[in-house]
Amino acid sequence: RDRMQKYDQWLETPTVHYKSDPSYFFYCVTVKESSPVSRDEFVREFEQRGIRTRPYFAGNILKQPAYYHEKNVELPVSTYLMKNTFVFGVWPGLEAEHFDYIDSVVQELFNAK
């Protein structure tokens, strides 16, 4: 989180409640509409650089065929997350050099715009 704060203008990242001590298995990034880099550009670049990503696995569940509903139910926040959020894996074995690498990829993406 400390490294990602400098991108708060364009990215939304998790905040931790002061009474919690989470154990992450992924890190969630939501790309704001104002970002010069899209979620798809992030995912493409991360994957090409060996940083594995996954789509956010929630979002608007009503867009899934199993949960289709004939009524036109709008869930704007869920849809926003579904379109703009991705995750990448983390684990306790990551070291400073790994975080440096991820940060450098993000920085290059923004510098290229």
Summary of the structure (lengths in Angstrom):
residues: 113
radius of gyration: 15.5
end to end distance: 22.7
largest distance: 49.9
contacts: 253
relative contact order: 0.21
helix: 40%
strand: 14%
